[in-house]
Amino acid sequence: MAVEEKLLDELRRIRKLLEPKEEPVVEKVKPKGIKAKSIKFKDDFVNFIKKYKVMGLAVAFIMAIYLGGLVQALVDDLIMPILAYIPGIDVIADWAVGPFLFGHFISALLTFIIVALVIFLLVKLTTKIGIE
């Protein structure tokens, strides 16, 4: 029983040490007039950039554009020429019934599946080597 009480006391002491300390409230002197509005706007803008991680989002968006181009080049320049050696694959895009070019749709679907497979393999590879 004494050991349990010592253990509980130690846990209480640790919990008390881990509780966040209240920071003293420091009141800022607020300027008045146009300067106050421009400072508030600047602070709001900086908070927006920080809160929504706009720079990281911009970098990710730009990288995604170029990664998409890389994947498309891989599919168009390396994988599709290999598929061209399969008899009948090269004429799929020409299949049509009246005004409906369903061969073009099948070709686009095949390209989409190959691109998705390449992206899946890239994600698996980068996860395996630790680049996430």
Steps between C-alpha positions, in 0.01 A plus 500: 500500500784741580660428164175577319462829687856601413436414139177705496676795664777483241245488216317802646829689522580416136151606387540832682836558330349424159204737536536805275601815679286807449690768315460855625272706282689787344276768360628662186450867437278520198562779254202695375389602154621375162821358643297282736300358210811424296666329800184297564481405132866399499454291816186337357684422176800349680267293719318380187830395341604315817163343583433355156867426425469678167868475410503123553182470299650706217815287494292180502282630216799595285672167570178315410485676163852392410458152645187462285703602195770249593249219543327591173835498317583162653171355383500665155868450416588171668194290580267575208765421233540158662124448480509598131669167427185317610291437187177700489582742784601780263164499322285520815487880482340476153202290611176687447130435467345785310602826664604324824875457529496236771845384391639837607331454838645150540843635407468782756380250761797274431735798531334599829539149643867490401564847649323398822711182516822699448401749773411211732840339440680833553319555831582145614865544400543839667326377815729197512816711473373756749409795278145597590 
